[in-house]
Amino acid sequence: MKLSEMIDVTPNYLNAVENGKNFPSPDVIQRIIEALNILPYQLFLEFPGDLKIEKYRKKDILLQELTYIKQQFIRDFDKIMEKYKG
């Protein structure tokens, strides 16, 4: 209930997502990872509480996350620049 309030969805919708009846939109996924303060890949782990990852994998995961953030920044920047083309 609290998570559904934090991410601005109904408890029924979140329950359907948890039970595999619905798949969340990218926007909802983003709100979930922000609310839980986790990396996106952690949503798809079978046992999210068991996050023991070898040190070499942590570097790869962080690089993937930074690449995602960079790509999102570029997309957002391009949208802003489109507004000012003239």
N, C-alpha and C positions, 0 to 999 in steps of 0.2 A: 504494500500500500504506500509506504513512504517513498520507495523508488519511483513508483508511478507518478506521485506528486512531484518529485524532483525533476523528472524528465517530461512532465506535462503530457501524460497519456492516461487513459483510463486503466484502472486495475484489471478490468476484463481483457483489454487489449494486451497488456503486459503478460497476463496469464496465458493468453493464446500464443504469444511469442515463446514463452517459457516451455509450453507444451508442444511446440512445433506446428501449431495450426496456422500461424501467421509468421511471415518473415519481416523484420523491421526494415524500414527505409534507411538509406544512408544517414539521413538527418537524425532519426531516432537512435541509430547505432552510435552516432557521434555524441548525442546527449547522454546515452548510457555510459560510454567510456569516460566522459567528463565527470558524470555524477559519481562513478565508482573509482575514479582516479586510477585507471588502468590503461594499458596499451591495447589497441584494437584486437590484436591476435588473441589476447587473453579471453575474449568473449567466446572464442570457438574451441577452447580447450575442454576436453571431456571432464577433467577434474581441476577447475580453476584454482582451488586452494593449494594444489601441488605445483608450485611454480619454480621448482628447483631446476634451473637451466645451467648447463655448463658455461664456464666463463667465455669460451670462444663464441658461443651462440649469442650471448648477451650483446657482444659488439655488433654482430650481424643484425640482430633485431633492432638495436638502437639506430644503426645506419638506415635500415628500412623505414623506421619511424621518421627519421630526419628527412629522408627522401620524400615521404608522404607529405610532411609539413611544408617542405619546399615547393612541391607541386601545387598544394592547396594555396600557398601564398601567391604563386605565379598566376594561378587562375583568378584569384581575388583581385590581384593587381591589374590584370588584363581587363577585368570587368570594370574597374574604376576608370582605367584609361580610356575605355570605349566611350564613357560618358562625356569625356572632354575632347574627343576627336572633333575636328571641326573644319 
